[in-house]
């Protein structure tokens, strides 16, 4: 399914959002999509949702696992 299709049909209010515990007042929240992709939003702006395909999400999480984004 394309990103646009998700944007047209995704129900953010009924989605299961996951977030890290104890991260302060503002959180990045992730919701898994049926095809293995992900939806992402900021808890301070829940109306704005970014969509990632499975390939994009796997590339991102692979980079996290490899330490690509370590400061």
CHARMM-style PDB file with segment names, atoms N, HN, CA, C and O in Angstrom:
ATOM      1  N   UNK     1       0.856  -1.187   0.000  1.00  0.00      PROA
ATOM      2  CA  UNK     1       0.000   0.000   0.000  1.00  0.00      PROA
ATOM      3  C   UNK     1       0.890   1.235   0.000  1.00  0.00      PROA
ATOM      4  O   UNK     1       1.906   1.265   0.695  1.00  0.00      PROA
ATOM      5  N   UNK     2       0.531   2.221  -0.749  1.00  0.00      PROA
ATOM      6  HN  UNK     2      -0.294   2.196  -1.313  1.00  0.00      PROA
ATOM      7  CA  UNK     2       1.344   3.429  -0.859  1.00  0.00      PROA
ATOM      8  C   UNK     2       1.177   4.318   0.371  1.00  0.00      PROA
ATOM      9  O   UNK     2       0.219   4.184   1.133  1.00  0.00      PROA
ATOM     10  N   UNK     3       2.128   5.222   0.543  1.00  0.00      PROA
ATOM     11  HN  UNK     3       2.906   5.330  -0.075  1.00  0.00      PROA
ATOM     12  CA  UNK     3       2.054   6.156   1.659  1.00  0.00      PROA
ATOM     13  C   UNK     3       0.800   7.009   1.568  1.00  0.00      PROA
ATOM     14  O   UNK     3       0.165   7.272   2.590  1.00  0.00      PROA
ATOM     15  N   UNK     4       0.433   7.441   0.389  1.00  0.00      PROA
ATOM     16  HN  UNK     4       0.949   7.228  -0.441  1.00  0.00      PROA
ATOM     17  CA  UNK     4      -0.751   8.283   0.236  1.00  0.00      PROA
ATOM     18  C   UNK     4      -1.997   7.519   0.675  1.00  0.00      PROA
ATOM     19  O   UNK     4      -2.880   8.093   1.313  1.00  0.00      PROA
ATOM     20  N   UNK     5      -2.077   6.242   0.344  1.00  0.00      PROA
ATOM     21  HN  UNK     5      -1.360   5.776  -0.174  1.00  0.00      PROA
ATOM     22  CA  UNK     5      -3.219   5.446   0.770  1.00  0.00      PROA
ATOM     23  C   UNK     5      -3.325   5.430   2.290  1.00  0.00      PROA
ATOM     24  O   UNK     5      -4.421   5.563   2.835  1.00  0.00      PROA
ATOM     25  N   UNK     6      -2.207   5.269   2.974  1.00  0.00      PROA
ATOM     26  HN  UNK     6      -1.317   5.161   2.531  1.00  0.00      PROA
ATOM     27  CA  UNK     6      -2.254   5.307   4.429  1.00  0.00      PROA
ATOM     28  C   UNK     6      -2.719   6.666   4.929  1.00  0.00      PROA
ATOM     29  O   UNK     6      -3.524   6.746   5.857  1.00  0.00      PROA
ATOM     30  N   UNK     7      -2.224   7.717   4.329  1.00  0.00      PROA
ATOM     31  HN  UNK     7      -1.570   7.652   3.576  1.00  0.00      PROA
ATOM     32  CA  UNK     7      -2.611   9.057   4.758  1.00  0.00      PROA
ATOM     33  C   UNK     7      -4.114   9.269   4.590  1.00  0.00      PROA
ATOM     34  O   UNK     7      -4.738   9.984   5.373  1.00  0.00      PROA
ATOM     35  N   UNK     8      -4.682   8.650   3.576  1.00  0.00      PROA
ATOM     36  HN  UNK     8      -4.175   8.069   2.939  1.00  0.00      PROA
ATOM     37  CA  UNK     8      -6.115   8.812   3.319  1.00  0.00      PROA
ATOM     38  C   UNK     8      -6.988   7.960   4.239  1.00  0.00      PROA
ATOM     39  O   UNK     8      -8.127   8.332   4.520  1.00  0.00      PROA
ATOM     40  N   UNK     9      -6.473   6.826   4.710  1.00  0.00      PROA
ATOM     41  HN  UNK     9      -5.548   6.524   4.481  1.00  0.00      PROA
ATOM     42  CA  UNK     9      -7.323   5.885   5.443  1.00  0.00      PROA
ATOM     43  C   UNK     9      -6.891   5.633   6.881  1.00  0.00      PROA
ATOM     44  O   UNK     9      -7.651   5.031   7.640  1.00  0.00      PROA
ATOM     45  N   UNK    10      -5.705   6.067   7.282  1.00  0.00      PROA
ATOM     46  HN  UNK    10      -5.088   6.556   6.665  1.00  0.00      PROA
ATOM     47  CA  UNK    10      -5.183   5.777   8.617  1.00  0.00      PROA
ATOM     48  C   UNK    10      -5.985   6.517   9.685  1.00  0.00      PROA
ATOM     49  O   UNK    10      -6.190   7.727   9.586  1.00  0.00      PROA
ATOM     50  N   UNK    11      -6.436   5.793  10.699  1.00  0.00      PROA
ATOM     51  HN  UNK    11      -6.270   4.810  10.779  1.00  0.00      PROA
ATOM     52  CA  UNK    11      -7.186   6.383  11.809  1.00  0.00      PROA
ATOM     53  C   UNK    11      -6.263   6.517  13.016  1.00  0.00      PROA
ATOM     54  O   UNK    11      -6.123   5.577  13.799  1.00  0.00      PROA
ATOM     55  N   UNK    12      -5.637   7.673  13.168  1.00  0.00      PROA
ATOM     56  HN  UNK    12      -5.751   8.436  12.532  1.00  0.00      PROA
ATOM     57  CA  UNK    12      -4.668   7.903  14.235  1.00  0.00      PROA
ATOM     58  C   UNK    12      -5.295   7.778  15.619  1.00  0.00      PROA
ATOM     59  O   UNK    12      -4.615   7.406  16.575  1.00  0.00      PROA
ATOM     60  N   UNK    13      -6.592   8.087  15.734  1.00  0.00      PROA
ATOM     61  HN  UNK    13      -7.144   8.390  14.958  1.00  0.00      PROA
ATOM     62  CA  UNK    13      -7.246   8.022  17.047  1.00  0.00      PROA
ATOM     63  C   UNK    13      -7.420   6.592  17.535  1.00  0.00      PROA
ATOM     64  O   UNK    13      -7.422   6.353  18.743  1.00  0.00      PROA
ATOM     65  N   UNK    14      -7.567   5.634  16.623  1.00  0.00      PROA
ATOM     66  HN  UNK    14      -7.566   5.828  15.642  1.00  0.00      PROA
ATOM     67  CA  UNK    14      -7.767   4.253  17.059  1.00  0.00      PROA
ATOM     68  C   UNK    14      -6.497   3.403  16.935  1.00  0.00      PROA
ATOM     69  O   UNK    14      -6.504   2.225  17.292  1.00  0.00      PROA
ATOM     70  N   UNK    15      -5.414   3.995  16.434  1.00  0.00      PROA
ATOM     71  HN  UNK    15      -5.408   4.952  16.144  1.00  0.00      PROA
ATOM     72  CA  UNK    15      -4.147   3.259  16.283  1.00  0.00      PROA
ATOM     73  C   UNK    15      -3.526   2.991  17.648  1.00  0.00      PROA
ATOM     74  O   UNK    15      -3.739   3.742  18.600  1.00  0.00      PROA
ATOM     75  N   UNK    16      -2.760   1.919  17.730  1.00  0.00      PROA
ATOM     76  HN  UNK    16      -2.587   1.309  16.957  1.00  0.00      PROA
ATOM     77  CA  UNK    16      -1.989   1.624  18.946  1.00  0.00      PROA
ATOM     78  C   UNK    16      -0.641   2.317  18.806  1.00  0.00      PROA
ATOM     79  O   UNK    16       0.171   1.947  17.958  1.00  0.00      PROA
ATOM     80  N   UNK    17      -0.407   3.325  19.641  1.00  0.00      PROA
ATOM     81  HN  UNK    17      -1.067   3.626  20.329  1.00  0.00      PROA
ATOM     82  CA  UNK    17       0.827   4.097  19.600  1.00  0.00      PROA
ATOM     83  C   UNK    17       1.766   3.608  20.682  1.00  0.00      PROA
ATOM     84  O   UNK    17       1.352   3.422  21.826  1.00  0.00      PROA
ATOM     85  N   UNK    18       3.034   3.396  20.334  1.00  0.00      PROA
ATOM     86  HN  UNK    18       3.371   3.547  19.405  1.00  0.00      PROA
ATOM     87  CA  UNK    18       4.066   2.950  21.263  1.00  0.00      PROA
ATOM     88  C   UNK    18       5.042   4.090  21.483  1.00  0.00      PROA
ATOM     89  O   UNK    18       5.334   4.859  20.567  1.00  0.00      PROA
ATOM     90  N   UNK    19       5.545   4.193  22.708  1.00  0.00      PROA
ATOM     91  HN  UNK    19       5.307   3.569  23.452  1.00  0.00      PROA
ATOM     92  CA  UNK    19       6.552   5.211  23.008  1.00  0.00      PROA
ATOM     93  C   UNK    19       7.446   4.732  24.129  1.00  0.00      PROA
ATOM     94  O   UNK    19       7.074   3.856  24.909  1.00  0.00      PROA
ATOM     95  N   UNK    20       8.624   5.313  24.201  1.00  0.00      PROA
ATOM     96  HN  UNK    20       8.926   6.025  23.567  1.00  0.00      PROA
ATOM     97  CA  UNK    20       9.575   4.960  25.252  1.00  0.00      PROA
ATOM     98  C   UNK    20       9.048   5.441  26.599  1.00  0.00      PROA
ATOM     99  O   UNK    20       8.429   6.501  26.693  1.00  0.00      PROA
ATOM    100  N   UNK    21       9.294   4.668  27.613  1.00  0.00      PROA
ATOM    101  HN  UNK    21       9.797   3.807  27.536  1.00  0.00      PROA
ATOM    102  CA  UNK    21       8.900   5.055  28.971  1.00  0.00      PROA
ATOM    103  C   UNK    21       9.862   6.095  29.529  1.00  0.00      PROA
ATOM    104  O   UNK    21      11.059   6.062  29.242  1.00  0.00      PROA
ATOM    105  N   UNK    22       9.340   7.009  30.318  1.00  0.00      PROA
ATOM    106  HN  UNK    22       8.368   7.037  30.550  1.00  0.00      PROA
ATOM    107  CA  UNK    22      10.158   7.971  31.045  1.00  0.00      PROA
ATOM    108  C   UNK    22      10.959   8.930  30.175  1.00  0.00      PROA
ATOM    109  O   UNK    22      12.022   9.395  30.586  1.00  0.00      PROA
ATOM    110  N   UNK    23      10.470   9.225  28.995  1.00  0.00      PROA
ATOM    111  HN  UNK    23       9.607   8.847  28.661  1.00  0.00      PROA
ATOM    112  CA  UNK    23      11.221  10.095  28.093  1.00  0.00      PROA
ATOM    113  C   UNK    23      10.898  11.576  28.284  1.00  0.00      PROA
ATOM    114  O   UNK    23      11.280  12.387  27.441  1.00  0.00      PROA
ATOM    115  N   UNK    24      10.224  11.948  29.335  1.00  0.00      PROA
ATOM    116  HN  UNK    24       9.913  11.289  30.020  1.00  0.00      PROA
ATOM    117  CA  UNK    24       9.874  13.345  29.551  1.00  0.00      PROA
ATOM    118  C   UNK    24       8.464  13.640  29.096  1.00  0.00      PROA
ATOM    119  O   UNK    24       7.654  12.727  28.931  1.00  0.00      PROA
ATOM    120  N   UNK    25       8.166  14.911  28.891  1.00  0.00      PROA
ATOM    121  HN  UNK    25       8.823  15.652  29.025  1.00  0.00      PROA
ATOM    122  CA  UNK    25       6.802  15.314  28.560  1.00  0.00      PROA
ATOM    123  C   UNK    25       6.476  15.112  27.075  1.00  0.00      PROA
ATOM    124  O   UNK    25       5.331  14.816  26.734  1.00  0.00      PROA
ATOM    125  N   UNK    26       7.445  15.266  26.208  1.00  0.00      PROA
ATOM    126  HN  UNK    26       8.376  15.507  26.485  1.00  0.00      PROA
ATOM    127  CA  UNK    26       7.220  15.151  24.769  1.00  0.00      PROA
ATOM    128  C   UNK    26       7.815  13.838  24.276  1.00  0.00      PROA
ATOM    129  O   UNK    26       8.942  13.497  24.635  1.00  0.00      PROA
ATOM    130  N   UNK    27       7.071  13.099  23.459  1.00  0.00      PROA
ATOM    131  HN  UNK    27       6.155  13.376  23.168  1.00  0.00      PROA
ATOM    132  CA  UNK    27       7.508  11.783  23.007  1.00  0.00      PROA
ATOM    133  C   UNK    27       7.366  11.642  21.500  1.00  0.00      PROA
ATOM    134  O   UNK    27       6.506  12.271  20.883  1.00  0.00      PROA
ATOM    135  N   UNK    28       8.213  10.816  20.921  1.00  0.00      PROA
ATOM    136  HN  UNK    28       8.911  10.305  21.423  1.00  0.00      PROA
ATOM    137  CA  UNK    28       7.994  10.311  19.567  1.00  0.00      PROA
ATOM    138  C   UNK    28       7.187   9.045  19.732  1.00  0.00      PROA
ATOM    139  O   UNK    28       7.542   8.184  20.536  1.00  0.00      PROA
ATOM    140  N   UNK    29       6.110   8.918  18.987  1.00  0.00      PROA
ATOM    141  HN  UNK    29       5.822   9.618  18.333  1.00  0.00      PROA
ATOM    142  CA  UNK    29       5.228   7.755  19.080  1.00  0.00      PROA
ATOM    143  C   UNK    29       5.220   7.027  17.743  1.00  0.00      PROA
ATOM    144  O   UNK    29       5.219   7.653  16.683  1.00  0.00      PROA
ATOM    145  N   UNK    30       5.214   5.692  17.801  1.00  0.00      PROA
ATOM    146  HN  UNK    30       5.215   5.183  18.662  1.00  0.00      PROA
ATOM    147  CA  UNK    30       5.266   4.845  16.620  1.00  0.00      PROA
ATOM    148  C   UNK    30       4.053   3.933  16.620  1.00  0.00      PROA
ATOM    149  O   UNK    30       3.668   3.397  17.659  1.00  0.00      PROA
ATOM    150  N   UNK    31       3.451   3.760  15.450  1.00  0.00      PROA
ATOM    151  HN  UNK    31       3.764   4.196  14.606  1.00  0.00      PROA
ATOM    152  CA  UNK    31       2.380   2.786  15.268  1.00  0.00      PROA
ATOM    153  C   UNK    31       2.766   1.906  14.084  1.00  0.00      PROA
ATOM    154  O   UNK    31       3.073   2.415  13.006  1.00  0.00      PROA
ATOM    155  N   UNK    32       2.751   0.588  14.277  1.00  0.00      PROA
ATOM    156  HN  UNK    32       2.502   0.174  15.153  1.00  0.00      PROA
ATOM    157  CA  UNK    32       3.096  -0.346  13.207  1.00  0.00      PROA
ATOM    158  C   UNK    32       1.950  -0.427  12.202  1.00  0.00      PROA
ATOM    159  O   UNK    32       0.781  -0.439  12.589  1.00  0.00      PROA
ATOM    160  N   UNK    33       2.283  -0.481  10.921  1.00  0.00      PROA
ATOM    161  HN  UNK    33       3.233  -0.472  10.607  1.00  0.00      PROA
ATOM    162  CA  UNK    33       1.302  -0.594   9.858  1.00  0.00      PROA
ATOM    163  C   UNK    33       1.209  -2.056   9.402  1.00  0.00      PROA
ATOM    164  O   UNK    33       2.168  -2.810   9.566  1.00  0.00      PROA
ATOM    165  N   UNK    34       0.081  -2.460   8.840  1.00  0.00      PROA
ATOM    166  HN  UNK    34      -0.698  -1.848   8.707  1.00  0.00      PROA
ATOM    167  CA  UNK    34      -0.132  -3.860   8.475  1.00  0.00      PROA
ATOM    168  C   UNK    34       0.914  -4.446   7.522  1.00  0.00      PROA
ATOM    169  O   UNK    34       1.174  -5.648   7.560  1.00  0.00      PROA
ATOM    170  N   UNK    35       1.517  -3.611   6.668  1.00  0.00      PROA
ATOM    171  HN  UNK    35       1.306  -2.634   6.637  1.00  0.00      PROA
ATOM    172  CA  UNK    35       2.490  -4.130   5.707  1.00  0.00      PROA
ATOM    173  C   UNK    35       3.925  -4.094   6.218  1.00  0.00      PROA
ATOM    174  O   UNK    35       4.859  -4.339   5.455  1.00  0.00      PROA
ATOM    175  N   UNK    36       4.110  -3.789   7.514  1.00  0.00      PROA
ATOM    176  HN  UNK    36       3.350  -3.591   8.134  1.00  0.00      PROA
ATOM    177  CA  UNK    36       5.448  -3.736   8.092  1.00  0.00      PROA
ATOM    178  C   UNK    36       6.038  -2.348   8.143  1.00  0.00      PROA
ATOM    179  O   UNK    36       7.117  -2.155   8.703  1.00  0.00      PROA
ATOM    180  N   UNK    37       5.356  -1.384   7.574  1.00  0.00      PROA
ATOM    181  HN  UNK    37       4.479  -1.541   7.120  1.00  0.00      PROA
ATOM    182  CA  UNK    37       5.800   0.000   7.662  1.00  0.00      PROA
ATOM    183  C   UNK    37       5.470   0.576   9.031  1.00  0.00      PROA
ATOM    184  O   UNK    37       5.090  -0.151   9.948  1.00  0.00      PROA
ATOM    185  N   UNK    38       5.617   1.875   9.156  1.00  0.00      PROA
ATOM    186  HN  UNK    38       5.926   2.466   8.411  1.00  0.00      PROA
ATOM    187  CA  UNK    38       5.353   2.519  10.438  1.00  0.00      PROA
ATOM    188  C   UNK    38       4.793   3.916  10.240  1.00  0.00      PROA
ATOM    189  O   UNK    38       5.091   4.591   9.255  1.00  0.00      PROA
ATOM    190  N   UNK    39       3.983   4.329  11.188  1.00  0.00      PROA
ATOM    191  HN  UNK    39       3.741   3.780  11.988  1.00  0.00      PROA
ATOM    192  CA  UNK    39       3.515   5.705  11.287  1.00  0.00      PROA
ATOM    193  C   UNK    39       4.221   6.320  12.494  1.00  0.00      PROA
ATOM    194  O   UNK    39       4.421   5.649  13.506  1.00  0.00      PROA
ATOM    195  N   UNK    40       4.594   7.579  12.388  1.00  0.00      PROA
ATOM    196  HN  UNK    40       4.432   8.124  11.566  1.00  0.00      PROA
ATOM    197  CA  UNK    40       5.318   8.237  13.473  1.00  0.00      PROA
ATOM    198  C   UNK    40       4.712   9.615  13.700  1.00  0.00      PROA
ATOM    199  O   UNK    40       4.334  10.307  12.755  1.00  0.00      PROA
ATOM    200  N   UNK    41       4.627  10.001  14.966  1.00  0.00      PROA
ATOM    201  HN  UNK    41       4.934   9.440  15.734  1.00  0.00      PROA
ATOM    202  CA  UNK    41       4.151  11.343  15.300  1.00  0.00      PROA
ATOM    203  C   UNK    41       4.839  11.826  16.567  1.00  0.00      PROA
ATOM    204  O   UNK    41       5.449  11.048  17.300  1.00  0.00      PROA
ATOM    205  N   UNK    42       4.727  13.126  16.809  1.00  0.00      PROA
ATOM    206  HN  UNK    42       4.231  13.758  16.214  1.00  0.00      PROA
ATOM    207  CA  UNK    42       5.219  13.738  18.036  1.00  0.00      PROA
ATOM    208  C   UNK    42       4.014  13.914  18.948  1.00  0.00      PROA
ATOM    209  O   UNK    42       2.969  14.391  18.506  1.00  0.00      PROA
ATOM    210  N   UNK    43       4.146  13.536  20.217  1.00  0.00      PROA
ATOM    211  HN  UNK    43       4.995  13.148  20.577  1.00  0.00      PROA
ATOM    212  CA  UNK    43       3.009  13.610  21.135  1.00  0.00      PROA
ATOM    213  C   UNK    43       2.498  15.034  21.315  1.00  0.00      PROA
ATOM    214  O   UNK    43       1.338  15.224  21.680  1.00  0.00      PROA
ATOM    215  N   UNK    44       3.334  16.036  21.068  1.00  0.00      PROA
ATOM    216  HN  UNK    44       4.276  15.882  20.771  1.00  0.00      PROA
ATOM    217  CA  UNK    44       2.883  17.426  21.216  1.00  0.00      PROA
ATOM    218  C   UNK    44       2.122  17.916  19.977  1.00  0.00      PROA
ATOM    219  O   UNK    44       1.508  18.983  20.006  1.00  0.00      PROA
ATOM    220  N   UNK    45       2.165  17.130  18.883  1.00  0.00      PROA
ATOM    221  HN  UNK    45       2.664  16.264  18.859  1.00  0.00      PROA
ATOM    222  CA  UNK    45       1.454  17.474  17.647  1.00  0.00      PROA
ATOM    223  C   UNK    45       0.873  16.192  17.046  1.00  0.00      PROA
ATOM    224  O   UNK    45       1.294  15.775  15.967  1.00  0.00      PROA
ATOM    225  N   UNK    46      -0.085  15.566  17.727  1.00  0.00      PROA
ATOM    226  HN  UNK    46      -0.427  15.905  18.604  1.00  0.00      PROA
ATOM    227  CA  UNK    46      -0.576  14.258  17.285  1.00  0.00      PROA
ATOM    228  C   UNK    46      -1.329  14.271  15.963  1.00  0.00      PROA
ATOM    229  O   UNK    46      -1.575  13.208  15.394  1.00  0.00      PROA
ATOM    230  N   UNK    47      -1.693  15.422  15.468  1.00  0.00      PROA
ATOM    231  HN  UNK    47      -1.493  16.286  15.930  1.00  0.00      PROA
ATOM    232  CA  UNK    47      -2.405  15.493  14.196  1.00  0.00      PROA
ATOM    233  C   UNK    47      -1.502  15.362  12.984  1.00  0.00      PROA
ATOM    234  O   UNK    47      -1.984  15.119  11.877  1.00  0.00      PROA
ATOM    235  N   UNK    48      -0.198  15.521  13.175  1.00  0.00      PROA
ATOM    236  HN  UNK    48       0.194  15.719  14.073  1.00  0.00      PROA
ATOM    237  CA  UNK    48       0.758  15.374  12.082  1.00  0.00      PROA
ATOM    238  C   UNK    48       1.394  13.998  12.182  1.00  0.00      PROA
ATOM    239  O   UNK    48       2.092  13.697  13.150  1.00  0.00      PROA
ATOM    240  N   UNK    49       1.149  13.163  11.177  1.00  0.00      PROA
ATOM    241  HN  UNK    49       0.582  13.408  10.391  1.00  0.00      PROA
ATOM    242  CA  UNK    49       1.652  11.788  11.178  1.00  0.00      PROA
ATOM    243  C   UNK    49       2.511  11.588   9.935  1.00  0.00      PROA
ATOM    244  O   UNK    49       2.104  11.927   8.824  1.00  0.00      PROA
ATOM    245  N   UNK    50       3.700  11.036  10.136  1.00  0.00      PROA
ATOM    246  HN  UNK    50       4.030  10.760  11.039  1.00  0.00      PROA
ATOM    247  CA  UNK    50       4.589  10.684   9.033  1.00  0.00      PROA
ATOM    248  C   UNK    50       4.462   9.188   8.780  1.00  0.00      PROA
ATOM    249  O   UNK    50       4.352   8.408   9.726  1.00  0.00      PROA
ATOM    250  N   UNK    51       4.475   8.779   7.514  1.00  0.00      PROA
ATOM    251  HN  UNK    51       4.564   9.412   6.746  1.00  0.00      PROA
ATOM    252  CA  UNK    51       4.343   7.373   7.151  1.00  0.00      PROA
ATOM    253  C   UNK    51       5.621   6.892   6.477  1.00  0.00      PROA
ATOM    254  O   UNK    51       6.199   7.595   5.647  1.00  0.00      PROA
ATOM    255  N   UNK    52       6.055   5.695   6.837  1.00  0.00      PROA
ATOM    256  HN  UNK    52       5.586   5.124   7.511  1.00  0.00      PROA
ATOM    257  CA  UNK    52       7.256   5.089   6.288  1.00  0.00      PROA
ATOM    258  C   UNK    52       6.930   3.707   5.756  1.00  0.00      PROA
ATOM    259  O   UNK    52       6.255   2.919   6.419  1.00  0.00      PROA
ATOM    260  N   UNK    53       7.418   3.413   4.544  1.00  0.00      PROA
ATOM    261  HN  UNK    53       7.967   4.053   4.006  1.00  0.00      PROA
ATOM    262  CA  UNK    53       7.233   2.080   3.992  1.00  0.00      PROA
ATOM    263  C   UNK    53       8.057   1.082   4.798  1.00  0.00      PROA
ATOM    264  O   UNK    53       8.903   1.467   5.605  1.00  0.00      PROA
ATOM    265  N   UNK    54       7.803  -0.184   4.573  1.00  0.00      PROA
ATOM    266  HN  UNK    54       7.115  -0.497   3.918  1.00  0.00      PROA
ATOM    267  CA  UNK    54       8.570  -1.219   5.264  1.00  0.00      PROA
ATOM    268  C   UNK    54      10.069  -1.065   4.990  1.00  0.00      PROA
ATOM    269  O   UNK    54      10.881  -1.154   5.910  1.00  0.00      PROA
ATOM    270  N   UNK    55      10.434  -0.834   3.722  1.00  0.00      PROA
ATOM    271  HN  UNK    55       9.774  -0.763   2.974  1.00  0.00      PROA
ATOM    272  CA  UNK    55      11.845  -0.679   3.368  1.00  0.00      PROA
ATOM    273  C   UNK    55      12.468   0.537   4.060  1.00  0.00      PROA
ATOM    274  O   UNK    55      13.593   0.461   4.555  1.00  0.00      PROA
ATOM    275  N   UNK    56      11.749   1.641   4.095  1.00  0.00      PROA
ATOM    276  HN  UNK    56      10.835   1.703   3.693  1.00  0.00      PROA
ATOM    277  CA  UNK    56      12.259   2.843   4.773  1.00  0.00      PROA
ATOM    278  C   UNK    56      12.427   2.592   6.263  1.00  0.00      PROA
ATOM    279  O   UNK    56      13.432   2.986   6.854  1.00  0.00      PROA
ATOM    280  N   UNK    57      11.447   1.939   6.866  1.00  0.00      PROA
ATOM    281  HN  UNK    57      10.631   1.619   6.386  1.00  0.00      PROA
ATOM    282  CA  UNK    57      11.498   1.686   8.308  1.00  0.00      PROA
ATOM    283  C   UNK    57      12.634   0.731   8.644  1.00  0.00      PROA
ATOM    284  O   UNK    57      13.339   0.929   9.634  1.00  0.00      PROA
ATOM    285  N   UNK    58      12.818  -0.307   7.827  1.00  0.00      PROA
ATOM    286  HN  UNK    58      12.245  -0.468   7.023  1.00  0.00      PROA
ATOM    287  CA  UNK    58      13.911  -1.255   8.066  1.00  0.00      PROA
ATOM    288  C   UNK    58      15.272  -0.585   7.895  1.00  0.00      PROA
ATOM    289  O   UNK    58      16.203  -0.889   8.640  1.00  0.00      PROA
ATOM    290  N   UNK    59      15.401   0.321   6.926  1.00  0.00      PROA
ATOM    291  HN  UNK    59      14.644   0.568   6.321  1.00  0.00      PROA
ATOM    292  CA  UNK    59      16.654   1.056   6.743  1.00  0.00      PROA
ATOM    293  C   UNK    59      16.930   1.939   7.958  1.00  0.00      PROA
ATOM    294  O   UNK    59      18.064   2.002   8.434  1.00  0.00      PROA
ATOM    295  N   UNK    60      15.915   2.613   8.454  1.00  0.00      PROA
ATOM    296  HN  UNK    60      14.994   2.562   8.067  1.00  0.00      PROA
ATOM    297  CA  UNK    60      16.084   3.477   9.625  1.00  0.00      PROA
ATOM    298  C   UNK    60      16.456   2.669  10.864  1.00  0.00      PROA
ATOM    299  O   UNK    60      17.433   2.989  11.541  1.00  0.00      PROA
ATOM    300  N   UNK    61      15.685   1.625  11.168  1.00  0.00      PROA
ATOM    301  HN  UNK    61      14.891   1.364  10.618  1.00  0.00      PROA
ATOM    302  CA  UNK    61      15.971   0.840  12.384  1.00  0.00      PROA
ATOM    303  C   UNK    61      17.308   0.105  12.262  1.00  0.00      PROA
ATOM    304  O   UNK    61      17.993  -0.104  13.263  1.00  0.00      PROA
ATOM    305  N   UNK    62      17.682  -0.287  11.042  1.00  0.00      PROA
ATOM    306  HN  UNK    62      17.126  -0.117  10.228  1.00  0.00      PROA
ATOM    307  CA  UNK    62      19.008  -0.881  10.841  1.00  0.00      PROA
ATOM    308  C   UNK    62      20.109   0.122  11.152  1.00  0.00      PROA
ATOM    309  O   UNK    62      21.121  -0.230  11.759  1.00  0.00      PROA
ATOM    310  N   UNK    63      19.916   1.367  10.738  1.00  0.00      PROA
ATOM    311  HN  UNK    63      19.094   1.652  10.244  1.00  0.00      PROA
ATOM    312  CA  UNK    63      20.875   2.421  11.055  1.00  0.00      PROA
ATOM    313  C   UNK    63      20.972   2.669  12.546  1.00  0.00      PROA
ATOM    314  O   UNK    63      22.061   2.910  13.067  1.00  0.00      PROA
ATOM    315  N   UNK    64      19.847   2.612  13.239  1.00  0.00      PROA
ATOM    316  HN  UNK    64      18.962   2.416  12.817  1.00  0.00      PROA
ATOM    317  CA  UNK    64      19.853   2.769  14.703  1.00  0.00      PROA
ATOM    318  C   UNK    64      20.655   1.630  15.329  1.00  0.00      PROA
ATOM    319  O   UNK    64      21.517   1.862  16.176  1.00  0.00      PROA
ATOM    320  N   UNK    65      20.366   0.398  14.909  1.00  0.00      PROA
ATOM    321  HN  UNK    65      19.665   0.209  14.221  1.00  0.00      PROA
ATOM    322  CA  UNK    65      21.078  -0.769  15.442  1.00  0.00      PROA
ATOM    323  C   UNK    65      22.584  -0.691  15.186  1.00  0.00      PROA
ATOM    324  O   UNK    65      23.381  -1.142  16.010  1.00  0.00      PROA
ATOM    325  N   UNK    66      22.973  -0.116  14.038  1.00  0.00      PROA
ATOM    326  HN  UNK    66      22.326   0.251  13.370  1.00  0.00      PROA
ATOM    327  CA  UNK    66      24.394  -0.016  13.681  1.00  0.00      PROA
ATOM    328  C   UNK    66      25.092   1.191  14.313  1.00  0.00      PROA
ATOM    329  O   UNK    66      26.293   1.379  14.120  1.00  0.00      PROA
ATOM    330  N   UNK    67      24.344   2.015  15.073  1.00  0.00      PROA
ATOM    331  HN  UNK    67      23.368   1.863  15.230  1.00  0.00      PROA
ATOM    332  CA  UNK    67      24.935   3.180  15.722  1.00  0.00      PROA
ATOM    333  C   UNK    67      25.122   4.371  14.799  1.00  0.00      PROA
ATOM    334  O   UNK    67      25.857   5.303  15.127  1.00  0.00      PROA
ATOM    335  N   UNK    68      24.467   4.349  13.654  1.00  0.00      PROA
ATOM    336  HN  UNK    68      23.870   3.592  13.388  1.00  0.00      PROA
ATOM    337  CA  UNK    68      24.606   5.417  12.673  1.00  0.00      PROA
ATOM    338  C   UNK    68      24.187   6.785  13.203  1.00  0.00      PROA
ATOM    339  O   UNK    68      24.678   7.809  12.728  1.00  0.00      PROA
ATOM    340  N   UNK    69      23.299   6.810  14.168  1.00  0.00      PROA
ATOM    341  HN  UNK    69      22.900   5.978  14.554  1.00  0.00      PROA
ATOM    342  CA  UNK    69      22.757   8.073  14.669  1.00  0.00      PROA
ATOM    343  C   UNK    69      23.253   8.429  16.073  1.00  0.00      PROA
ATOM    344  O   UNK    69      22.745   9.362  16.695  1.00  0.00      PROA
ATOM    345  N   UNK    70      24.238   7.688  16.565  1.00  0.00      PROA
ATOM    346  HN  UNK    70      24.651   6.930  16.060  1.00  0.00      PROA
ATOM    347  CA  UNK    70      24.789   7.983  17.891  1.00  0.00      PROA
ATOM    348  C   UNK    70      25.469   9.350  17.878  1.00  0.00      PROA
ATOM    349  O   UNK    70      26.129   9.719  16.908  1.00  0.00      PROA
ATOM    350  N   UNK    71      25.299  10.082  18.952  1.00  0.00      PROA
ATOM    351  HN  UNK    71      24.762   9.783  19.740  1.00  0.00      PROA
ATOM    352  CA  UNK    71      25.918  11.411  19.035  1.00  0.00      PROA
ATOM    353  C   UNK    71      27.301  11.331  19.656  1.00  0.00      PROA
ATOM    354  OT1 UNK    71      27.970  12.353  19.805  1.00  0.00      PROA
TER     355      UNK     71
END
